[in-house]
Structures are given as C-alpha cells and as structure tokens.
Amino acid sequence: MSWNAEKVKETVQANRVVCFGKGSKNQPMCGFTHKAIAVLTECGVEFEVINIFDDPSIRPALVEHSNWPTTPQVYIDGEFVGGSDVVLEMFESGELQKKLQSASAS
C-alpha cells in the first residue's frame, strides 16, 4: 500500500512514540536517525521506527503531513516533536523525559 499523509497520521496516532527515519532500530542508516533512536532508547520508552527507505511514498507523505522537510521526525502522543537535534536538546534539559512520562500515563 502506498503511503499518503492520512496513513502517516494514522501511524502517528496508533503509536504512542514513533520515529520516521532512515533505517531501523537495530540498523540506523544515518547519524541523525541513529542519534534520535539512541535518545529514545536511553529514555527506556517503547517506540516504533518507520524506515523511510521501505517505500518511496513514505517521505513525500511524511513531508506533506508535517510540513517538515527532513528526517528523522519524532512524534509523541500524535504530536510532532522534531528531529534529532530537538530531541537531543529536550533530552538534555529533561523536557523529553517529562513528555514521555506524561505520554505513557495517558
């Protein structure tokens, strides 16, 4: 099935924490995706990784959904949080952990 903005939205809503990136949890294919996965793993939260290389329609659908041109894109409780730099900054300030704790409580 081809991806579109609606399928991205459904995926984001179906998963409490999701990262759209290059590669998988066990084999990230770029440094930015690796950084985002490492931060989420360090937080000890369950999360899904959607490999944008699995289907050529994922990336354009993701950009259409978020209006954000780069990956990775991390979503928590249906909300676009940002890419690896934003996620890392939030982690270092403790804001990410708070967001994830409130996400897991809902």
Summary of the structure (lengths in Angstrom):
residues: 106
radius of gyration: 12.7
end to end distance: 30.4
largest distance: 39.3
contacts: 323
relative contact order: 0.21
helix: 49%
strand: 18%
